[in-house]
């Protein structure tokens, strides 16, 4: 080990807790933003262990390992299926300053390499203060499916960190497994696309968005039969049910106190709720109705009165303090 590598090793030992914190903070922010967008994923954050840092510095023969090893802090976003990759990338681009982006999904040369198509982003520390006069720390974010993650960890064990050199048998096994990973991901994606083409999917998706907000305030079940009556009307008023989850989360943040007071006073656990009044306040779709009462009260009223009892909407508009006339 030369002097430059040893100095980098000592510096990394000293500063590793900083990268621990950076990875943890980035991972938590991604968890928050993906949840707000209704994306199911696992987010793992870690700093590179010292031995891996030193091994990479030696193997890559970096002239300046401290600057050239840019994954000292790393985060993995592990998705259930590949259809969510592009949406997660949009979330990351919106939440962070992206310094570099590596997307190998459409690179034909990967067909002859024993790798899965990598999707990596290099971002700067979101807590960095430009006025400090220092350069921001960096964090590498890897986006992959669960199947790709399983293959990646196994291939690292068999190819990159082996106790003995790999053999043709090992490499052939990994090629076959990689083919199965691609088959698995493509079949899952096909199943998801088929499910999303179901006419009822948008209503179910919208109801799930509402549930996530509703259960911040209410810890009780609800009547799905009532939801099935109301959701077609609400869905007809919302063009993009997928992104509506973000709008609903923003609404709940800005109206948190009012929502909290409303569910406490009129919700299913309140005195009036227990007496059978204000039934719709005990339904998750009430959150959507409150949001629409602020954004488009007249359109909501017109669509509602064509299909649903007037007194249901009148009750909720009274609770929320919205008058139609």
C-alpha positions as CSV (number, residue, x, y, z in Angstrom):
1,X,0.0,0.0,0.0
2,X,1.5,3.3,-1.0
3,X,1.4,6.5,1.0
4,X,-1.6,8.0,-0.9
5,X,-3.7,4.9,-0.4
6,X,-2.8,4.7,3.3
7,X,-3.7,8.4,3.9
8,X,-7.0,7.8,2.2
9,X,-7.5,4.7,4.5
10,X,-6.8,6.7,7.6
11,X,-9.0,9.6,6.5
12,X,-11.9,7.2,5.7
13,X,-11.6,5.5,9.1
14,X,-11.8,9.0,10.7
15,X,-14.7,10.3,8.5
16,X,-16.7,7.1,8.0
17,X,-19.4,8.2,10.6
18,X,-20.2,11.2,8.4
19,X,-20.9,8.9,5.5
20,X,-23.0,6.7,7.8
21,X,-25.2,9.7,8.5
22,X,-25.4,10.8,4.9
23,X,-26.5,7.3,3.7
24,X,-29.1,7.1,6.5
25,X,-30.5,10.6,5.7
26,X,-30.7,9.9,2.0
27,X,-32.4,6.6,2.5
28,X,-34.9,8.1,4.8
29,X,-35.8,10.9,2.4
30,X,-36.2,8.4,-0.4
31,X,-38.5,6.3,1.8
32,X,-40.6,9.3,2.5
33,X,-40.9,10.4,-1.1
34,X,-41.5,7.0,-2.6
35,X,-44.2,6.4,0.0
36,X,-45.9,9.7,-0.9
37,X,-45.9,8.6,-4.5
38,X,-47.4,5.2,-3.7
39,X,-44.3,3.3,-4.7
40,X,-43.6,0.0,-2.9
41,X,-39.9,-0.5,-2.4
42,X,-37.2,-1.4,0.1
43,X,-34.6,1.3,0.7
44,X,-31.2,0.4,2.2
45,X,-28.5,2.9,3.2
46,X,-25.0,2.2,4.3
47,X,-21.4,3.5,4.2
48,X,-18.7,1.4,2.5
49,X,-16.8,-0.7,5.0
50,X,-13.2,0.1,5.4
51,X,-11.9,-3.1,3.9
52,X,-14.0,-2.6,0.8
53,X,-12.7,1.0,0.5
54,X,-9.1,-0.1,0.7
55,X,-9.5,-3.1,-1.6
56,X,-11.1,-0.9,-4.3
57,X,-8.4,1.7,-3.9
58,X,-5.7,-1.0,-4.5
59,X,-7.5,-2.9,-7.3
60,X,-8.4,0.2,-9.3
61,X,-5.0,1.7,-8.8
62,X,-6.5,5.1,-8.2
63,X,-4.1,8.1,-8.2
64,X,-6.4,9.9,-5.7
65,X,-8.6,7.2,-4.1
66,X,-10.4,9.7,-1.8
67,X,-11.8,11.6,-4.7
68,X,-12.2,8.8,-7.1
69,X,-14.1,6.4,-4.8
70,X,-17.5,8.0,-5.0
71,X,-19.6,5.3,-3.3
72,X,-18.4,5.9,0.2
73,X,-22.1,6.5,1.0
74,X,-24.5,4.3,-0.9
75,X,-28.3,3.7,-1.0
76,X,-30.1,0.8,-2.8
77,X,-33.7,1.2,-3.9
78,X,-35.1,-2.3,-4.4
79,X,-38.4,-2.5,-6.4
80,X,-40.9,-5.2,-6.7
81,X,-41.0,-4.9,-10.5
82,X,-39.3,-3.0,-13.3
83,X,-42.3,-0.9,-14.2
84,X,-41.5,1.3,-11.3
85,X,-37.9,2.2,-12.2
86,X,-38.7,5.3,-14.3
87,X,-41.1,6.6,-11.6
88,X,-38.5,6.2,-8.9
89,X,-35.9,8.0,-11.0
90,X,-38.3,10.9,-11.3
91,X,-38.7,10.9,-7.5
92,X,-35.0,11.0,-7.0
93,X,-34.4,13.7,-9.6
94,X,-37.0,15.9,-7.9
95,X,-35.7,15.3,-4.4
96,X,-31.9,15.6,-5.0
97,X,-29.3,17.4,-7.0
98,X,-28.2,14.6,-9.4
99,X,-24.5,15.0,-10.4
100,X,-24.3,12.0,-12.7
101,X,-26.7,9.3,-14.0
102,X,-25.8,5.9,-15.4
103,X,-28.6,3.9,-17.1
104,X,-27.6,0.8,-18.9
105,X,-31.0,-0.6,-19.7
106,X,-30.9,0.2,-23.4
107,X,-27.2,-0.5,-24.0
108,X,-26.8,-3.4,-26.5
109,X,-23.3,-4.3,-25.4
110,X,-24.8,-5.6,-22.1
111,X,-26.1,-8.6,-24.1
112,X,-22.6,-10.1,-24.1
113,X,-21.6,-9.2,-20.5
114,X,-22.3,-11.0,-17.3
115,X,-24.1,-8.1,-15.7
116,X,-27.7,-6.8,-15.3
117,X,-28.4,-3.4,-16.7
118,X,-27.3,-1.0,-14.0
119,X,-29.2,2.2,-13.0
120,X,-27.1,4.4,-10.8
121,X,-27.3,8.0,-9.8
122,X,-24.7,10.1,-8.0
123,X,-26.3,12.8,-5.9
124,X,-24.9,15.5,-3.6
125,X,-25.7,15.8,0.1
126,X,-29.1,17.5,0.4
127,X,-28.1,19.1,3.7
128,X,-25.0,20.8,2.3
129,X,-24.8,24.5,2.9
130,X,-23.4,26.3,-0.1
131,X,-22.3,29.2,2.1
132,X,-19.9,26.8,3.9
133,X,-17.4,27.1,1.1
134,X,-16.8,23.4,1.1
135,X,-17.7,20.8,-1.6
136,X,-20.8,18.7,-0.9
137,X,-20.4,15.1,0.0
138,X,-21.7,12.6,-2.5
139,X,-23.9,9.5,-2.3
140,X,-24.4,6.8,-4.9
141,X,-28.0,5.5,-5.4
142,X,-28.6,2.2,-7.1
143,X,-32.1,1.3,-8.4
144,X,-32.8,-2.3,-9.1
145,X,-35.6,-4.9,-8.9
146,X,-35.7,-7.5,-6.2
147,X,-34.7,-10.2,-8.6
148,X,-31.7,-8.1,-9.8
149,X,-30.7,-7.5,-6.2
150,X,-30.7,-11.2,-5.5
151,X,-28.6,-12.0,-8.6
152,X,-26.2,-9.1,-7.9
153,X,-25.4,-10.2,-4.4
154,X,-24.9,-13.8,-5.5
155,X,-22.7,-12.8,-8.4
156,X,-20.5,-10.7,-6.1
157,X,-20.0,-13.7,-3.9
158,X,-19.1,-16.0,-6.8
159,X,-17.2,-13.7,-9.1
160,X,-15.9,-10.6,-7.4
161,X,-15.1,-11.8,-3.9
162,X,-14.3,-15.4,-4.4
163,X,-11.8,-17.4,-2.2
164,X,-10.8,-19.2,-5.4
165,X,-10.9,-18.2,-9.1
166,X,-14.3,-18.7,-10.8
167,X,-14.7,-21.5,-13.3
168,X,-16.6,-21.9,-16.5
169,X,-19.2,-23.9,-14.6
170,X,-19.8,-20.9,-12.2
171,X,-20.0,-18.5,-15.1
172,X,-22.5,-20.6,-17.0
173,X,-24.6,-20.9,-13.8
174,X,-24.6,-17.1,-13.4
175,X,-25.6,-16.6,-17.1
176,X,-28.6,-19.0,-16.7
177,X,-29.6,-17.2,-13.5
178,X,-29.3,-13.8,-15.2
179,X,-31.7,-15.1,-17.9
180,X,-34.1,-16.2,-15.2
181,X,-33.9,-12.7,-13.6
182,X,-34.8,-11.1,-16.9
183,X,-37.6,-13.6,-17.5
184,X,-39.0,-13.1,-13.9
185,X,-38.9,-9.3,-14.2
186,X,-40.6,-9.3,-17.6
187,X,-43.4,-11.6,-16.5
188,X,-44.0,-9.5,-13.4
189,X,-44.1,-6.4,-15.5
190,X,-46.5,-8.0,-17.9
191,X,-48.8,-9.1,-15.0
192,X,-48.8,-5.6,-13.6
193,X,-49.6,-4.0,-16.9
194,X,-52.5,-6.4,-17.3
195,X,-53.8,-5.6,-13.8
196,X,-53.5,-1.9,-14.5
197,X,-55.6,-2.2,-17.6
198,X,-58.5,-3.5,-15.6
199,X,-61.3,-0.8,-15.6
200,X,-61.6,-1.0,-11.8
201,X,-57.9,-0.5,-11.2
202,X,-58.0,3.3,-11.0
203,X,-60.7,3.2,-8.4
204,X,-58.7,0.8,-6.3
205,X,-55.6,2.8,-6.7
206,X,-57.3,6.0,-5.7
207,X,-58.8,4.3,-2.6
208,X,-55.4,3.1,-1.6
209,X,-54.0,6.7,-1.8
210,X,-56.9,7.7,0.5
211,X,-56.3,4.9,3.0
212,X,-52.6,6.0,3.5
213,X,-53.8,9.4,4.6
214,X,-56.9,8.3,6.4
215,X,-55.0,5.9,8.7
216,X,-52.8,8.7,9.9
217,X,-55.9,10.0,11.7
218,X,-58.1,7.0,12.2
219,X,-57.3,3.5,13.5
220,X,-60.5,1.7,12.5
221,X,-61.9,-0.3,9.6
222,X,-64.4,1.0,7.2
223,X,-67.3,-0.2,5.0
224,X,-66.0,-1.3,1.6
225,X,-69.5,-1.4,0.2
226,X,-69.9,2.4,0.8
227,X,-66.5,3.0,-0.9
228,X,-67.6,1.0,-3.9
229,X,-70.6,3.3,-4.3
230,X,-68.6,6.5,-4.0
231,X,-65.3,5.8,-5.7
232,X,-66.6,5.8,-9.3
233,X,-67.9,9.3,-8.8
234,X,-64.6,10.5,-7.3
235,X,-62.5,8.7,-9.9
236,X,-64.4,10.4,-12.7
237,X,-63.2,13.8,-11.4
238,X,-59.5,12.9,-11.1
239,X,-57.6,12.5,-14.4
240,X,-54.3,11.1,-13.1
241,X,-55.0,8.7,-10.2
242,X,-51.4,7.6,-10.0
243,X,-50.0,11.1,-9.2
244,X,-53.0,12.1,-7.2
245,X,-51.4,10.4,-4.2
246,X,-48.8,13.2,-4.1
247,X,-51.5,15.8,-4.1
248,X,-53.4,14.1,-1.4
249,X,-50.3,13.8,0.8
250,X,-49.6,17.5,0.3
251,X,-53.2,18.3,1.2
252,X,-52.9,16.3,4.4
253,X,-49.7,18.1,5.3
254,X,-51.2,21.6,4.8
255,X,-54.5,20.6,6.4
256,X,-53.2,18.3,9.1
257,X,-54.6,20.2,12.1
258,X,-58.0,20.6,10.4
259,X,-58.1,16.9,9.4
260,X,-57.1,15.9,12.9
261,X,-59.8,18.0,14.5
262,X,-62.4,16.8,12.0
263,X,-61.7,13.1,12.5
264,X,-61.5,13.5,16.3
265,X,-64.8,15.3,16.5
266,X,-66.8,13.5,13.8
267,X,-64.9,10.3,13.1
268,X,-65.8,6.7,13.9
269,X,-64.4,6.9,17.4
270,X,-66.1,10.2,18.3
271,X,-69.3,10.4,20.3
272,X,-71.3,11.3,17.2
273,X,-69.6,8.7,15.1
274,X,-70.4,6.0,17.6
275,X,-74.1,7.1,17.5
276,X,-74.2,6.4,13.7
277,X,-74.0,9.9,12.5
278,X,-71.4,11.3,10.0
279,X,-70.9,7.8,8.5
280,X,-68.8,9.1,5.6
281,X,-66.2,10.7,8.0
282,X,-65.4,7.1,8.9
283,X,-64.5,6.3,5.3
284,X,-61.1,6.8,3.7
285,X,-62.6,8.4,0.7
286,X,-63.7,11.3,3.0
287,X,-60.1,12.6,2.6
288,X,-60.5,12.8,-1.2
289,X,-63.9,14.5,-0.8
290,X,-62.4,17.1,1.6
291,X,-59.7,17.9,-0.9
292,X,-62.1,18.2,-3.8
293,X,-64.4,20.4,-1.7
294,X,-61.6,22.9,-1.7
295,X,-60.4,22.4,-5.3
296,X,-63.6,21.9,-7.3
297,X,-66.7,22.1,-5.1
298,X,-69.2,22.8,-7.9
299,X,-67.9,20.0,-10.1
300,X,-67.9,17.6,-7.2
301,X,-71.5,18.6,-6.3
302,X,-72.7,18.2,-9.9
303,X,-71.2,14.7,-10.3
304,X,-72.3,13.6,-6.9
305,X,-75.9,14.6,-7.2
306,X,-76.3,12.6,-10.4
307,X,-75.4,9.3,-8.6
308,X,-75.4,9.6,-4.8
309,X,-77.6,10.9,-2.0
310,X,-77.5,14.6,-1.5
311,X,-77.4,14.4,2.3
312,X,-74.1,12.5,2.2
313,X,-72.3,15.3,0.5
314,X,-74.2,18.0,2.5
315,X,-73.0,16.4,5.7
316,X,-69.4,16.3,4.7
317,X,-69.5,19.9,3.3
318,X,-71.0,21.1,6.5
319,X,-68.2,19.4,8.5
320,X,-65.5,20.9,6.3
321,X,-67.1,24.3,6.3
322,X,-67.9,24.6,2.5
323,X,-71.1,26.0,1.3
324,X,-72.4,25.4,-2.3
325,X,-74.7,28.4,-2.4
